[in-house]
Structure formats: structure tokens, C-alpha cells
Amino acid sequence: LICSILFLIVFIKARNANPLEKPKGILLVAEIAVNKIESMVVDNMGEKFRSFSGYMFAVVCYVFMY
């Protein structure tokens, strides 16, 4: 429930954000997290498996919740 609310807040802020400005606040944290997970997937599995980034992000969120 906490993750769902957090993701909803990030989604609303991202939808209303100006793409030409630097992100700040929670959007900056979300962007850093997504970039780190994506780079982890590419470093460990290769460029071919970049599409697994979303799945790995869900796994990391699950692990940190428990």
C-alpha cells in the first residue's frame, strides 16, 4: 500500500513536470533509482536484457519492503 501511494505521487508529479527543467525532490530520487536499476541490469545481464529493468525494479521494491 505504501509503495502504491508513493508511485502514485511520483506519477502525478512526473505528469505535471516540465521535461525541459531539471527534476527536483521526489522526481530526482525516482530518476536516480530508475537509472541505477537499469545500469545494474545492463552491467549484469547485457544490453539485450534492458527490458527486464521494470521487473528488477519491482523485485528491489519488494525486497526493501520486507
N, C-alpha and C positions, 0 to 999 in steps of 0.2 A: 504494500500500500504506500509506503514511504517512497519507494523508487518510482511508482506510477505518478505520484504527486510531483516529485522532483522533475521527472521527464516532461510532464505537462507544463510546468512552469518554464522549463528551458525551451520547449516547443513554442509557447506563446511569445516569449521574449525573442526567440530567433525569427519568428514570423514577422514581428514588428520592427526588427533591427534593420538599420541601413547597411547594406552589404559593402558600401564603399568606406565605412568608418571602421576603425579598429574595435574589436569586441572588448568589452569590459565586464567585470563582475562575474556572474554565473555563466555567461556565454563564453568567457575566456577560459574558465575552468572546464567547461564541456568540450570546447575545441581542443584544449591540451589533452584531455582524456582520450578523445577520439583519435587524435594524431598518434599518441603513444601506443594505443591498442593496435592501430593499423601498422605502425612501424614494427611492432613486436611480431605481428603475423607475417609481414613481408620478410623480416630478418630470419625467422624460424622456418617458415614454410615456402617462401619464394613468392615472386610476383604473380605467379599463376593462381595462387590461392588468396588473393586480396579480397575476394568476395566473402571470405569467412570472417572478416573483421566484425561484422554485426553480431554474428554468433558468439565470437570470443568476447565481445563487449558484454553481452548478456551473461556469459559464464563468469566473467570477472565481477559483475554486479552481484550475481548470486553468491559467489564466494565471499565477497566482502560483507554481505548481509548476514551470513551465518558464520 
